[in-house]
């Protein structure tokens, strides 16, 4: 199963987005003055986010435990399972450090610079300069991989956002063109309706005139018809002379 289709990676991406937002809010919380209304609001928001993320990570751990019982059935290797366990452990540690910092916010705001740096190293899962054991080396490697992957993911998201913005602008332009065409079709339909009405009226008048002419011709008889034809012929000749010979 590819990473794009694996439910683990789908949930992992959602949790990682939540952790990124949590860290961003935490850094904003750190810069706020003590006992401010905004800090109190962010404190509640951070604690609620920590609880939510911890619950999601716990549920993800349960799925990993299920897959670990029969890896071949779920199509995962032991290396992949270990990688997933390291990621959930790292995520739980990050969230736990944020939660601990928020709960002890008053004391942490009065600590020295070195203590703050130490706390930030814990949040970012960076190796401490005083520790050199193998577990920290593994964590450093995992963190480098995570940062690289996260950077690529952010670039991909930015490109997708730009493409979506461009697509949205194109759709909006197409919508405007479609609306203009619709209005033009309505105007043309109105003109055609008016033309049809005029043609019906003209047809009715022509039919009325034809009936009147027919009645006159019937009353005049054959002799009258001949006289009318001669009159029309003479009138035509006179008009022809006036138009073309003068």
C-alpha positions as CSV (number, residue, x, y, z in Angstrom):
1,X,0.0,0.0,0.0
2,X,1.5,3.4,-0.9
3,X,1.9,6.2,1.6
4,X,-0.8,8.2,-0.1
5,X,-3.3,5.4,0.4
6,X,-2.2,4.2,3.9
7,X,-4.6,5.4,6.6
8,X,-1.7,5.8,9.0
9,X,-0.1,8.5,6.9
10,X,-3.4,10.3,6.3
11,X,-4.0,10.5,10.1
12,X,-0.4,11.3,10.6
13,X,-0.6,14.3,8.3
14,X,-3.7,15.5,10.2
15,X,-2.0,15.2,13.5
16,X,1.2,16.9,12.2
17,X,-0.9,19.8,11.0
18,X,-2.4,20.1,14.5
19,X,1.0,19.9,16.1
20,X,2.3,22.7,13.8
21,X,-0.6,24.9,14.8
22,X,-0.1,24.0,18.4
23,X,3.6,25.0,18.3
24,X,2.7,28.3,16.5
25,X,0.1,29.1,19.1
26,X,2.6,28.2,21.9
27,X,5.2,30.5,20.5
28,X,2.6,33.3,20.4
29,X,1.6,32.4,24.0
30,X,5.3,32.7,25.1
31,X,5.6,36.3,23.8
32,X,2.5,37.5,25.7
33,X,2.7,39.3,29.0
34,X,1.7,37.6,32.2
35,X,-1.9,37.7,33.5
36,X,-3.3,39.1,30.2
37,X,-6.7,38.2,29.0
38,X,-5.3,37.0,25.7
39,X,-2.8,34.7,27.4
40,X,-5.5,33.2,29.5
41,X,-7.6,32.5,26.4
42,X,-4.6,31.0,24.6
43,X,-3.8,28.9,27.7
44,X,-7.2,27.3,27.5
45,X,-6.9,26.8,23.8
46,X,-3.5,25.2,24.1
47,X,-4.6,22.8,26.8
48,X,-7.6,21.8,24.8
49,X,-5.5,21.2,21.7
50,X,-3.0,19.1,23.7
51,X,-5.8,16.9,25.0
52,X,-7.2,16.5,21.5
53,X,-3.8,15.6,19.9
54,X,-2.9,13.2,22.7
55,X,-6.1,11.4,22.1
56,X,-5.5,11.1,18.4
57,X,-1.9,9.9,19.0
58,X,-3.2,7.3,21.4
59,X,-5.7,6.0,18.8
60,X,-2.9,5.9,16.2
61,X,-0.8,3.9,18.7
62,X,-3.6,1.4,19.0
63,X,-3.7,0.9,15.2
64,X,0.1,0.3,15.2
65,X,-0.3,-2.3,18.0
66,X,-2.9,-4.1,15.9
67,X,-0.7,-4.1,12.8
68,X,2.3,-5.3,14.9
69,X,0.4,-8.5,15.8
70,X,0.4,-9.6,12.1
71,X,2.6,-7.3,10.0
72,X,2.4,-9.4,6.9
73,X,-1.4,-9.3,6.9
74,X,-1.3,-5.5,6.9
75,X,1.6,-5.3,4.4
76,X,4.0,-3.5,6.7
77,X,7.6,-4.4,7.8
78,X,9.1,-4.3,11.2
79,X,11.2,-1.3,10.2
80,X,8.1,0.6,9.1
81,X,6.4,-0.3,12.5
82,X,9.5,1.0,14.4
83,X,9.5,4.2,12.4
84,X,5.8,4.7,13.1
85,X,6.3,4.1,16.8
86,X,9.2,6.6,16.9
87,X,7.0,9.2,15.2
88,X,4.1,8.8,17.7
89,X,6.6,8.9,20.6
90,X,8.1,12.1,19.2
91,X,4.7,13.6,18.7
92,X,3.6,12.7,22.2
93,X,6.8,14.2,23.7
94,X,6.3,17.4,21.8
95,X,2.7,17.8,22.9
96,X,3.6,16.8,26.5
97,X,6.3,19.4,26.7
98,X,3.9,22.1,25.5
99,X,1.3,21.0,28.0
100,X,3.9,21.0,30.8
101,X,5.2,24.5,29.8
102,X,1.7,25.9,29.7
103,X,0.7,24.4,33.1
104,X,3.8,25.7,34.7
105,X,3.8,29.0,32.7
106,X,4.4,31.3,35.6
107,X,7.5,29.6,36.7
108,X,8.8,29.0,33.2
109,X,8.5,32.7,32.4
110,X,10.9,33.5,35.2
111,X,13.6,31.0,34.3
112,X,17.0,31.8,32.8
113,X,17.8,31.8,29.1
114,X,19.5,28.5,29.3
115,X,16.4,26.9,30.8
116,X,14.2,28.4,28.0
117,X,16.7,27.1,25.4
118,X,16.5,23.7,27.0
119,X,12.8,23.7,26.9
120,X,12.8,24.7,23.2
121,X,15.2,21.9,22.5
122,X,12.8,19.5,24.0
123,X,9.9,20.9,22.1
124,X,11.8,20.6,18.8
125,X,13.3,17.2,19.8
126,X,16.8,18.5,19.3
127,X,19.8,16.8,21.0
128,X,21.1,18.4,24.1
129,X,24.8,19.4,24.0
130,X,25.4,17.6,27.4
131,X,24.0,14.2,26.1
132,X,25.6,12.0,23.5
133,X,24.0,8.6,23.9
134,X,22.7,6.6,20.9
135,X,19.0,7.4,21.6
136,X,19.6,11.1,21.2
137,X,21.5,10.5,18.0
138,X,18.6,8.5,16.6
139,X,16.3,11.3,17.6
140,X,18.5,13.9,15.9
141,X,18.4,11.8,12.7
142,X,14.7,11.4,12.9
143,X,14.3,15.1,13.5
144,X,16.5,16.0,10.5
145,X,14.3,13.7,8.4
146,X,11.2,15.2,9.8
147,X,12.4,18.8,9.1
148,X,13.3,17.9,5.6
149,X,10.0,16.1,5.0
150,X,8.1,19.0,6.6
151,X,9.9,21.6,4.4
152,X,9.0,19.6,1.3
153,X,5.4,19.3,2.4
154,X,5.2,23.0,3.1
155,X,6.6,23.8,-0.4
156,X,4.1,21.4,-1.9
157,X,1.2,23.0,0.0
158,X,2.3,26.5,-1.2
159,X,2.4,25.3,-4.8
160,X,-1.0,23.7,-4.5
161,X,-2.4,26.9,-3.0
162,X,-1.0,28.9,-5.9
163,X,-2.5,26.5,-8.4
164,X,-5.8,26.6,-6.6
165,X,-5.8,30.4,-6.6
166,X,-5.0,30.4,-10.3
167,X,-7.7,27.8,-11.0
168,X,-10.2,29.8,-8.9
169,X,-9.4,33.0,-11.0
170,X,-9.9,31.0,-14.2
171,X,-13.2,29.6,-13.0
172,X,-14.3,33.1,-12.0
173,X,-13.4,34.4,-15.5
174,X,-15.3,31.6,-17.2
175,X,-18.3,32.3,-15.0
176,X,-18.2,35.9,-16.0
177,X,-18.0,34.9,-19.7
178,X,-20.9,32.5,-19.2
179,X,-23.0,35.1,-17.6
180,X,-22.3,37.5,-20.4
181,X,-23.3,34.9,-23.0
182,X,-26.4,34.1,-21.1
183,X,-27.4,37.8,-21.0
184,X,-26.7,38.1,-24.8
185,X,-28.8,35.0,-25.5
186,X,-31.7,36.5,-23.5
187,X,-31.4,39.7,-25.5
188,X,-31.3,37.8,-28.8
189,X,-34.3,35.7,-27.7
190,X,-36.2,38.9,-27.0
191,X,-35.4,40.3,-30.4
192,X,-36.5,37.1,-32.1
193,X,-39.8,37.1,-30.2
194,X,-40.4,40.7,-31.2
195,X,-39.6,39.9,-34.8
196,X,-42.0,36.9,-34.7
197,X,-44.8,39.2,-33.4
198,X,-44.2,41.7,-36.1
199,X,-44.2,39.0,-38.8
200,X,-47.5,37.6,-37.4
201,X,-49.0,41.1,-37.5
202,X,-47.8,41.8,-41.0
203,X,-49.1,38.4,-42.2
204,X,-52.5,39.2,-40.8
205,X,-52.6,42.6,-42.5
206,X,-51.4,41.1,-45.8
207,X,-54.1,38.4,-45.6
208,X,-56.7,41.1,-44.9
209,X,-55.6,43.1,-47.9
210,X,-55.6,40.0,-50.1
211,X,-59.2,39.3,-49.1
212,X,-60.2,42.9,-49.8
213,X,-58.5,42.8,-53.3
214,X,-60.3,39.5,-54.0
215,X,-63.6,41.0,-53.0
216,X,-63.0,44.0,-55.3
217,X,-61.9,41.8,-58.2
218,X,-65.0,39.7,-57.8
219,X,-67.3,42.7,-57.8
220,X,-65.6,44.3,-60.8
221,X,-66.0,41.3,-63.0
222,X,-63.9,40.4,-66.0
223,X,-64.2,43.8,-67.7
224,X,-63.3,45.6,-64.5
225,X,-60.3,43.4,-64.1
226,X,-59.0,44.2,-67.5
227,X,-59.4,47.9,-66.9
228,X,-57.5,47.6,-63.6
229,X,-54.7,45.7,-65.2
230,X,-54.4,48.3,-68.0
231,X,-54.5,51.1,-65.3
232,X,-51.7,49.4,-63.4
233,X,-49.7,48.9,-66.6
234,X,-50.0,52.5,-67.5
235,X,-49.1,53.5,-63.9
236,X,-46.0,51.3,-64.1
237,X,-44.9,52.8,-67.4
238,X,-45.3,56.3,-66.0
239,X,-43.3,55.5,-62.9
240,X,-40.6,53.8,-65.0
241,X,-40.3,56.9,-67.1
242,X,-40.1,59.2,-64.1
243,X,-37.5,57.1,-62.4
244,X,-35.1,56.1,-65.2
245,X,-35.6,58.7,-68.0
246,X,-35.8,62.0,-66.0
